[in-house]
Amino acid sequence: MDSIKELVKVVNRKRLSKIDVFDKTFLTQGNTNLYYKLYEGIESGKVNDDESAAMHLYGSGEKDARYRKIKSRFKSKVLKSILLLDSEDIFNNEQGRAYYECITYNQIIEILIKLTGTTKLITELVKENYSKALKYNFYDILRNYSYYLLTFYGLKGDAKSFLEEEPRYLKYIELSQKEQFAKYLYYKVIRDFVSSVPITDELLLSVKDNVEKFYNLRKELENPEIDFYYFYLALLYYENNNEMDKILEICDEAENLMNSKPQVINNTRQTAVLLYRMKAFLNSRQFSKGIELLNDSHTIKIPESYYNWFVIKESEFKLYLLDHKLAEAYDIYKQVLENKFFKRQVEELTEKWKIYHAYLVFMDNYLNKGDYKFSLTKFLNEVP
């Protein structure tokens, strides 16, 4: 009860009356509720920029002082609201939810320290959440939690508790630094691939060296998030080095990790593994294995509105086409064109399917010795 009493002193009536976040009040429809009007305008697509927002709210331009003021307050309320969101609603995996809870908890503790100092309340809050951060090896959070405890023990002259916590703090400092360095290596390699055209042997040697460094860091950190950074990096390297067998090995390792630790599963990771596995099957001409995987009831199903649905369909189409299963290839082509989200995709994607259709018509007539009912003129006019 002592900790709750101290919290109530911080969250007093005066401060409660000034809480400035989005809630049901601001999202209640009404002609006078400008916050709702702006929110609904952005959500519906009626508002796309400052000019359209000012016109939507006041019938004026973006330099209108009233618009600039409400825009600033709107942004402030949205930012503060992020700390109050339901973790179950915004993350689809256990690890993501746990990190959100730990990081928000950590920010609350930081604010309390600024308001009240490092009191017994702080140590109680830290100890309540310490085990969760430890369970998932959140080294950045653990480093901070351990530091808060050391600060309290130091101020109280509690030498025994200080000496017990000190090695943990030093360990978390080292591991959090290595974790950050691992992420730095990842983005460094990504930058090299994105900015380098063409991919040279020299670049691949440099990337290989960084992948090996990352592998060693990964073993020290024992953090599934870092494991997946490694998987993505290794997949990118092996793809560009045309090592399809290695891609399949990494996909197997990633799936084994997700099977052994279901809390790390999320749609992004499952989709990435599926895409790379399909790419490896295509390039190594293992068509039947690719088709079998896509038809497996346990394979992740991607909603038809997602871009990656079209990417998967592209792989599926190629598998059937190269395996001379033309009826199935025609069916995939039909599914893509009939998808109501197809026309909303980027031009490169929609053009690609016109080219695939041309291949399909050619393969069908070539294999079946049929008549080529294909308008080359129309094709050349439609595809740059």
C-alpha positions as CSV (number, residue, x, y, z in Angstrom):
1,M,0.0,0.0,0.0
2,D,2.9,2.4,0.7
3,S,3.9,2.3,-3.0
4,I,0.3,3.0,-4.1
5,K,0.0,5.9,-1.7
6,E,3.3,7.4,-3.1
7,L,1.9,7.0,-6.7
8,V,-1.3,8.7,-5.8
9,K,0.7,11.7,-4.6
10,V,2.4,11.9,-8.0
11,V,-0.8,11.3,-9.9
12,N,-2.8,13.9,-8.0
13,R,-6.2,15.4,-8.9
14,K,-4.7,18.5,-10.5
15,R,-2.4,16.5,-12.7
16,L,-5.2,14.0,-13.6
17,S,-7.4,16.9,-14.8
18,K,-4.7,18.0,-17.2
19,I,-4.0,14.6,-18.9
20,D,-3.7,15.4,-22.6
21,V,-4.1,12.2,-24.6
22,F,-6.6,10.9,-27.1
23,D,-9.5,9.2,-25.5
24,K,-13.2,8.5,-26.3
25,T,-14.0,12.2,-25.7
26,F,-11.8,13.3,-28.6
27,L,-13.0,10.5,-30.8
28,T,-16.7,11.4,-30.4
29,Q,-18.3,12.5,-33.6
30,G,-19.6,16.1,-33.6
31,N,-19.5,19.2,-35.7
32,T,-17.6,21.1,-33.0
33,N,-15.0,18.3,-32.3
34,L,-12.1,19.4,-34.6
35,Y,-9.8,16.6,-33.2
36,Y,-12.3,14.0,-34.3
37,K,-12.7,15.8,-37.7
38,L,-9.0,15.8,-38.3
39,Y,-8.6,12.2,-37.1
40,E,-11.4,10.9,-39.3
41,G,-10.1,12.9,-42.3
42,I,-6.7,11.3,-42.0
43,E,-8.1,7.8,-41.4
44,S,-10.5,8.0,-44.4
45,G,-8.0,9.5,-46.8
46,K,-9.7,12.8,-47.2
47,V,-6.8,14.5,-45.6
48,N,-3.3,13.9,-47.2
49,D,-1.3,17.0,-46.5
50,D,-1.3,20.3,-44.6
51,E,-3.2,22.1,-47.3
52,S,-6.1,19.6,-47.4
53,A,-6.1,19.4,-43.6
54,A,-6.5,23.1,-43.2
55,M,-9.2,23.2,-45.8
56,H,-11.0,20.3,-44.2
57,L,-11.0,22.0,-40.8
58,Y,-11.3,25.7,-41.4
59,G,-11.8,26.1,-45.2
60,S,-8.5,28.0,-45.2
61,G,-4.8,27.4,-46.1
62,E,-2.0,25.6,-44.1
63,K,-0.6,28.9,-42.8
64,D,-3.8,29.6,-40.8
65,A,-2.7,30.0,-37.2
66,R,-5.7,28.0,-35.9
67,Y,-4.7,25.1,-38.0
68,R,-1.0,25.2,-36.9
69,K,-2.2,25.3,-33.3
70,I,-4.6,22.3,-33.5
71,K,-2.0,20.3,-35.6
72,S,0.6,20.7,-32.8
73,R,-1.9,19.7,-30.1
74,F,-3.2,16.8,-32.1
75,K,0.4,15.4,-32.6
76,S,1.1,15.8,-28.9
77,K,-2.0,13.9,-27.9
78,V,-1.2,11.1,-30.3
79,L,2.4,10.7,-29.2
80,K,1.4,10.6,-25.5
81,S,-1.4,8.0,-26.3
82,I,1.2,5.6,-27.6
83,L,2.3,4.9,-24.1
84,L,-1.2,3.9,-23.1
85,L,-2.1,1.5,-25.9
86,D,-3.1,-2.1,-25.2
87,S,-0.1,-4.3,-26.0
88,E,-2.4,-7.2,-26.9
89,D,-3.8,-5.1,-29.7
90,I,-0.6,-3.7,-31.3
91,F,1.7,-6.8,-31.2
92,N,0.9,-10.2,-32.6
93,N,3.7,-12.0,-30.7
94,E,4.5,-12.5,-27.1
95,Q,8.0,-11.0,-27.2
96,G,6.8,-7.8,-28.8
97,R,4.1,-7.4,-26.2
98,A,6.6,-8.0,-23.4
99,Y,9.1,-5.5,-24.8
100,Y,6.3,-2.8,-25.1
101,E,5.3,-3.4,-21.5
102,C,9.0,-3.3,-20.3
103,I,9.9,-0.1,-22.2
104,T,6.8,1.8,-21.1
105,Y,7.4,0.6,-17.6
106,N,11.0,1.8,-17.8
107,Q,9.8,5.3,-19.0
108,I,7.4,5.5,-16.1
109,I,10.2,4.7,-13.7
110,E,12.5,7.4,-15.3
111,I,9.7,10.0,-14.9
112,L,9.2,9.0,-11.3
113,I,12.9,9.3,-10.6
114,K,12.8,12.9,-12.0
115,L,9.8,13.7,-9.8
116,T,10.6,11.9,-6.5
117,G,14.2,10.7,-6.7
118,T,15.4,7.1,-6.4
119,T,13.1,6.0,-3.6
120,K,12.0,2.6,-2.3
121,L,9.1,2.9,-4.7
122,I,11.5,2.8,-7.6
123,T,13.2,-0.4,-6.3
124,E,9.8,-2.1,-5.8
125,L,8.7,-1.2,-9.4
126,V,12.0,-2.5,-10.8
127,K,11.8,-5.8,-8.9
128,E,8.2,-6.3,-10.1
129,N,9.3,-6.2,-13.8
130,Y,12.9,-7.5,-13.5
131,S,11.9,-11.1,-14.2
132,K,10.0,-10.2,-17.4
133,A,13.0,-8.4,-18.9
134,L,15.3,-11.2,-17.8
135,K,13.0,-13.9,-19.4
136,Y,13.4,-12.3,-22.8
137,N,17.0,-11.0,-22.4
138,F,16.0,-7.3,-22.9
139,Y,19.6,-6.1,-22.2
140,D,18.9,-2.4,-22.6
141,I,16.0,-2.6,-20.1
142,L,18.0,-4.9,-17.7
143,R,20.9,-2.5,-17.8
144,N,18.6,0.4,-16.7
145,Y,16.8,-1.7,-14.1
146,S,20.1,-2.8,-12.6
147,Y,21.4,0.7,-12.5
148,Y,18.3,2.0,-10.7
149,L,18.9,-0.7,-8.0
150,L,22.6,0.2,-7.7
151,T,21.7,3.9,-7.3
152,F,19.3,3.1,-4.5
153,Y,21.7,0.8,-2.7
154,G,24.5,3.3,-3.0
155,L,22.4,6.1,-1.6
156,K,21.3,3.9,1.3
157,G,24.9,2.7,1.9
158,D,23.7,-1.0,1.4
159,A,27.1,-2.4,0.5
160,K,26.0,-6.1,0.5
161,S,23.1,-5.5,-2.0
162,F,25.3,-3.2,-4.1
163,L,28.1,-5.8,-4.4
164,E,25.5,-8.5,-5.3
165,E,24.0,-6.4,-8.1
166,E,27.2,-4.9,-9.5
167,P,28.3,-7.9,-11.6
168,R,24.9,-8.1,-13.2
169,Y,25.0,-4.4,-14.1
170,L,28.4,-4.7,-15.7
171,K,27.3,-7.8,-17.6
172,Y,24.2,-6.0,-18.9
173,I,26.2,-3.0,-20.0
174,E,28.5,-5.3,-22.1
175,L,25.7,-7.3,-23.6
176,S,23.6,-4.2,-24.4
177,Q,26.6,-2.7,-26.2
178,K,27.2,-5.9,-28.2
179,E,23.5,-6.0,-29.1
180,Q,23.6,-2.5,-30.4
181,F,26.8,-3.2,-32.3
182,A,25.1,-6.3,-33.9
183,K,22.2,-4.2,-35.1
184,Y,24.7,-1.6,-36.5
185,L,26.4,-4.4,-38.5
186,Y,23.1,-5.4,-39.9
187,Y,22.2,-2.0,-41.2
188,K,25.7,-1.4,-42.4
189,V,25.4,-4.5,-44.6
190,I,21.9,-3.5,-45.7
191,R,23.2,-0.1,-46.8
192,D,26.0,-1.8,-48.8
193,F,23.6,-4.0,-50.7
194,V,21.1,-1.2,-51.4
195,S,23.7,1.4,-52.5
196,S,26.0,-1.0,-54.5
197,V,25.0,-1.7,-58.1
198,P,26.3,-4.1,-59.3
199,I,27.1,-6.5,-56.3
200,T,30.8,-7.1,-56.6
201,D,33.0,-10.0,-55.3
202,E,34.8,-7.5,-53.1
203,L,31.5,-6.4,-51.5
204,L,30.4,-10.0,-51.0
205,L,33.7,-10.8,-49.2
206,S,33.1,-7.8,-46.9
207,V,29.6,-8.9,-46.2
208,K,30.7,-12.5,-45.5
209,D,33.2,-11.1,-42.9
210,N,30.4,-9.1,-41.2
211,V,28.0,-12.1,-41.3
212,E,30.7,-14.2,-39.5
213,K,31.1,-11.4,-36.9
214,F,27.4,-11.3,-36.4
215,Y,27.3,-15.1,-36.0
216,N,29.7,-14.9,-33.1
217,L,27.8,-12.0,-31.5
218,R,24.6,-13.9,-31.8
219,K,25.9,-16.8,-29.8
220,E,26.9,-14.5,-26.9
221,L,23.7,-12.6,-26.8
222,E,21.1,-15.5,-26.8
223,N,18.4,-13.2,-27.9
224,P,15.8,-14.3,-30.5
225,E,15.5,-10.8,-31.9
226,I,19.3,-10.8,-32.7
227,D,18.9,-14.4,-34.1
228,F,16.5,-13.0,-36.7
229,Y,18.7,-10.1,-37.6
230,Y,21.4,-12.8,-38.3
231,F,19.0,-14.9,-40.3
232,Y,17.9,-11.9,-42.5
233,L,21.6,-11.0,-43.0
234,A,22.7,-14.5,-43.9
235,L,19.7,-15.0,-46.3
236,L,20.6,-11.8,-48.1
237,Y,24.3,-12.8,-48.4
238,Y,23.5,-16.3,-49.6
239,E,20.9,-15.0,-52.1
240,N,23.4,-12.7,-53.7
241,N,26.1,-15.3,-53.6
242,N,23.7,-17.8,-55.2
243,E,24.0,-20.4,-52.4
244,M,20.5,-21.9,-52.5
245,D,21.4,-24.8,-50.2
246,K,22.6,-22.4,-47.5
247,I,19.3,-20.4,-47.8
248,L,17.4,-23.6,-47.1
249,E,19.6,-24.3,-44.1
250,I,19.0,-20.8,-42.6
251,C,15.2,-21.2,-43.2
252,D,15.3,-24.5,-41.4
253,E,17.2,-22.9,-38.5
254,A,14.7,-20.0,-38.3
255,E,11.7,-22.4,-38.3
256,N,13.3,-24.6,-35.6
257,L,13.8,-21.5,-33.4
258,M,10.1,-20.5,-33.9
259,N,9.0,-24.0,-33.2
260,S,11.0,-24.2,-30.0
261,K,10.1,-20.7,-28.9
262,P,6.5,-19.9,-30.1
263,Q,6.7,-16.5,-28.3
264,V,9.0,-15.2,-31.0
265,I,6.7,-16.0,-33.9
266,N,5.2,-13.2,-35.9
267,N,3.8,-12.8,-39.4
268,T,6.9,-10.8,-40.7
269,R,9.3,-13.6,-39.7
270,Q,7.1,-16.4,-41.0
271,T,6.6,-14.6,-44.3
272,A,10.3,-13.8,-44.7
273,V,11.2,-17.4,-44.2
274,L,8.5,-18.6,-46.6
275,L,9.6,-16.1,-49.3
276,Y,13.2,-17.1,-49.1
277,R,12.4,-20.8,-49.1
278,M,10.3,-20.4,-52.3
279,K,13.1,-18.4,-53.9
280,A,15.6,-21.2,-53.1
281,F,13.2,-23.9,-54.4
282,L,12.7,-21.9,-57.7
283,N,16.4,-21.3,-58.3
284,S,17.4,-24.9,-57.5
285,R,14.5,-26.1,-59.7
286,Q,12.9,-28.0,-56.9
287,F,9.4,-27.2,-58.2
288,S,7.4,-30.0,-56.6
289,K,8.8,-29.1,-53.1
290,G,7.8,-25.5,-53.6
291,I,4.3,-26.4,-54.7
292,E,3.9,-28.9,-51.8
293,L,5.0,-26.2,-49.3
294,L,2.5,-23.7,-50.6
295,N,-0.3,-26.3,-50.4
296,D,0.6,-27.4,-46.9
297,S,-2.2,-26.4,-44.4
298,H,0.5,-25.3,-41.9
299,T,2.1,-22.8,-44.2
300,I,1.3,-19.2,-43.2
301,K,-1.6,-17.7,-45.2
302,I,-1.2,-14.1,-46.2
303,P,-4.3,-11.8,-46.6
304,E,-5.1,-10.9,-50.2
305,S,-4.8,-7.2,-49.5
306,Y,-1.1,-7.5,-48.6
307,Y,1.7,-6.8,-51.0
308,N,3.4,-10.1,-50.0
309,W,0.4,-12.0,-51.2
310,F,1.3,-11.0,-54.7
311,V,4.9,-11.8,-54.1
312,I,4.0,-15.4,-53.0
313,K,1.6,-15.7,-56.0
314,E,4.5,-14.8,-58.3
315,S,6.6,-17.6,-56.9
316,E,3.7,-20.0,-57.1
317,F,3.0,-19.0,-60.7
318,K,6.7,-19.6,-61.7
319,L,6.7,-23.0,-59.9
320,Y,3.7,-24.2,-61.9
321,L,4.9,-22.7,-65.2
322,L,8.5,-24.1,-65.0
323,D,7.0,-27.5,-63.9
324,H,4.8,-27.4,-67.0
325,K,1.6,-27.4,-64.9
326,L,-0.1,-24.8,-67.1
327,A,-3.7,-25.2,-65.9
328,E,-2.5,-24.4,-62.4
329,A,-0.4,-21.5,-63.7
330,Y,-3.5,-20.1,-65.5
331,D,-5.5,-20.4,-62.3
332,I,-2.9,-18.4,-60.3
333,Y,-2.8,-15.7,-63.0
334,K,-6.6,-15.5,-62.9
335,Q,-6.5,-15.2,-59.0
336,V,-4.1,-12.3,-59.2
337,L,-6.0,-10.3,-61.8
338,E,-9.3,-10.9,-60.0
339,N,-7.9,-9.7,-56.7
340,K,-9.6,-6.4,-56.0
341,F,-6.4,-4.9,-54.6
342,F,-4.4,-5.7,-57.8
343,K,-4.9,-2.3,-59.5
344,R,-3.8,-0.5,-56.3
345,Q,-0.4,-2.1,-56.5
346,V,2.8,-0.4,-57.8
347,E,3.1,-0.2,-61.5
348,E,6.2,-2.4,-61.6
349,L,4.1,-5.3,-60.1
350,T,1.1,-4.9,-62.5
351,E,3.4,-4.7,-65.5
352,K,5.2,-7.8,-64.4
353,W,2.0,-9.8,-64.6
354,K,1.4,-8.7,-68.2
355,I,4.9,-10.2,-69.0
356,Y,4.1,-13.4,-67.1
357,H,0.9,-13.7,-69.2
358,A,2.9,-13.5,-72.3
359,Y,5.2,-16.3,-71.1
360,L,2.2,-18.3,-70.2
361,V,0.6,-18.0,-73.6
362,F,3.9,-18.9,-75.3
363,M,4.6,-21.9,-73.1
364,D,1.0,-23.2,-73.5
365,N,1.2,-23.0,-77.3
366,Y,4.8,-24.3,-77.5
367,L,4.2,-27.3,-75.4
368,N,0.8,-28.1,-76.9
369,K,1.6,-27.1,-80.4
370,G,-1.3,-24.8,-80.6
371,D,-2.1,-21.5,-82.4
372,Y,-0.6,-18.4,-80.8
373,K,-3.7,-16.2,-80.0
374,F,-1.7,-13.3,-78.7
375,S,-1.7,-9.7,-79.6
376,L,2.0,-8.6,-79.8
377,T,1.0,-5.1,-80.7
378,K,-1.2,-4.7,-77.6
379,F,1.5,-6.2,-75.4
380,L,4.1,-3.7,-76.7
381,N,1.8,-0.8,-76.2
382,E,0.9,-1.7,-72.7
383,V,4.4,-2.7,-71.4
384,P,7.2,-0.1,-71.6
